[in-house]
Amino acid sequence: MITQKYSKINVRNIIPFAYNVVRANKTEEFLSFIIWEFSWRFFKKNIKLLQFNNAFPDLMIESGLDSLKKISHVKLHESSVDLSLVFAKGNIGIFGSGIEEPSKLFFQDHHGITTECFDFGTKIEGIFIDKRENTFICSGGMVYKSNDLGLTFKKVLDFSSDESRFLFETITETDNHILIGEYGNVEKKGKWTFVGYVYVSNDEGETWEKNDFLERHINKHIHILQWVNQLKCLILTEGDDKKGIWTNKSDNYSLQSRDEKSGWFKRNRFHIQKGGYTSIAETKENIVLGTDYYHGTNFMVSTTDLKTFDYVMIPDPYRRSVIFRMLYLENGIIWASLYNHLSPNRSLLMYSEDCGRSWYKFLEYDGSLIKISIISNAIGNHFYILAEDLIYNEQKTYIISH
């Protein structure tokens, strides 16, 4: 990642930095970064900033995992089982992969009893349960399906690389189809390999059709592929350098179109118009999106129609932190995670009680020492987070309830 390698630009590395920007086809992205940085430094009064309701976070961590373990807060408590990935279905229970045994799928029932279901041999990278209670697991670049609540699995899909997977945000259902957007960071000879395929199933995940319409438009992968209930359409965002946003109100998943009613319609033309979002929350009033401008300037975005967008800039010291994930809880509260691993940037867990118009700082920390990730879907009014100590390589799972 160029922004990570050249996080501190100086006279000695400016030429190799510029060379790598051009070689990686990131010139347009870099120009956007410069414009936003210039605006922040010299025209801050004209910028609409994200509004915080509290000046100081409820919790602040200045060191590693030990300091988090000492914290006591009504919204935060330790999980009885340390899991690295969780997916819950209210009437079924919880499926998850273990921290110590990441290739094994575990099931926890409503009484808190945990049992081992299946060992996939390689790390579990994705879990999803559809509305028909079929369970889908991604491991080793493959997707497996179970129709008996995890007792048995069969392989139903091979991704284009064994490093690819689906994310929480890249698997979704329409009335008649299941769709997966492929995500992966595959590099060959210093350049990214395209893995941004859209897979569609019309038989409950038994067979899949592979669509490559993005290959001529982007160089990397898919960030979001989700069905938006209130608009009855699909939203797709992609990266790494184009940062596009697409919508589709048709059953044509294979072609770009000039109209979203007949295929994939691209909503933004230029990088500076923003796109490529990594996080999404569909609320009762709007759709909230978060940007992926790592070590650049990040934005929280709101829309009601996916045609017009209201942007607010994330203020310092969180401005350079990517908005990795958002969850919309049953009680109407949005939670968001912002992360940057480079000091002195700060990382943050925050929440909104008014559909993203204003936010409360909950947990602020130094991302160079610890990383906190949202690792589950919304489970009523709570969800799981994973805290990783980057110095001592320790991990601990917590539950946030609101």
Protein Blocks (a to p, Z undefined) as FASTA:
>chain_A
ZZlmmmpgcfklmmmmmmmmmmnopmmmmmmmmmmmmmmmmmmmmpccdddfbfbdfbdc
fbdfklmmmpccfkbccdfbdcfbdcddfkloccdddfklmmbccdddfkopacdfbdgh
iacfbdcddfkopacddeehiacddfegomaccdfbdcfbfkbccdfklgccdfkbccdd
ddddddeehiacdfbbccddfegolaccddfklmmmmcbbcfbdcddfklopadddddfk
lopadddfbfbfkbccfbfkloccdfbfbfklogaiabdcddfkbccdddfbehiacddd
ddfklmaccddddddfklmpccfbacddfkopacdddddfbdfbdcdddddfegopaccd
fbdcdfklbccddfbdcehjaccdddddfklopacdddddZZ
